[in-house]
Amino acid sequence: MITVPDRDPVNALVPHTLKEPLAGRGDGPLAGLTFMVKDLFAIKGRKAGHGNPNYYEHASPAQETAPVITRLLDCGASCTGITICDEFFYSVLGTNAHYGQPVNTRAPGHATGGSSCGSAAAVAASMCDFALGSDTGGSIRVPASFSGLYGLRPSFGRIDTEGATPMAPSYDTIGVLAREAELFRKVGQILLASERTEAHIERLILAEDFFGHAEASADQALWRVLASIGSALPKPEHRTIAGEEIDDWRNAFRLIQGFEIQSTLLPFIRSHNVELGPGIKERFEMASAITYREAEAARALRAEIGKRLAALVPPGTLIVLPTTPTLPPERGIPDGASFAAFRAETLGYTCLAGHAGLPQISIPATEATGCPVGLSFFGWHGGDEALLDLAVRLEPLLRNST
């Protein structure tokens, strides 16, 4: 019998989590499995809080459940919890000034990564079999890397975002976190909609500039991993992907995201005079000051970036790079001004797939100084299934290399 957890040892769940599970069908491909969802999904008769108790207080119960949750329930999985997220999803660290910081069981002295931090913490601690989160600027991929999990940011538009609160709609996606590659693939295949583009992986581009700028211990560990799994991959071509332009690419993401937030989250924050935590407050102030002209210039650059990346990864081609440039930061340090450099560096790695709307997976590749290190692959639009298959193919090789 499926029940909700009677304990929350890693502070993964919001206070308004489920008291009873949303039961899945008795049969189906996911029968008997459990999942949890980030605090931004609509569940009929319940309120979402977006990581902020003031928002939860004023929210109205949802009239319908998000289709992505309904799909999983129809396939037999049961939803057993609602997880903490970074406040209004506006961080990649994994902290929340109101609900506390989830615990990273794979590296207890370090952050989980965010903003899908509670979802990652719950899966890593085996509180559920898999979890849903959102990924706008890295909110699935970063916690996957920091918490030793598989994480999927799908091709833009391939997983239904209806019933998930929008942040920056031209970047928003729904993603999956799981401990095991086979289940990761199964859930991904169930949720992915049309526009699949099938191709065999015949070419691999190694993003030399992104390996070169990653933290030394993580970089060295990933080079060893690539050597150990080389038999399952095409011989990599070393290429510079962004080079010195990466600062402009990252800034374009920041401007477009912030400008879109002016229409999604900022109106509530202003009208209710919401008290925001450190780091989040400053980010919303920055977002409110972005002009239409700045956003349009950033969108023009984004269009160029998208064309350039799409040309690099026609069907059959993947790019490999570290998921994040750093190991997870130490736990307990607030998401304030001191993390501006960490956030900027991280977004430089995660903005690529977002700009181009391309699918990306992070796989739990190795460890460095006791912390998980994720390796990422991204490829052509509609090539999500090829990435999921790759994760399954690489899992035994990664297991044997550790």
Disulfide bonds with the S-S distance in Angstrom:
none
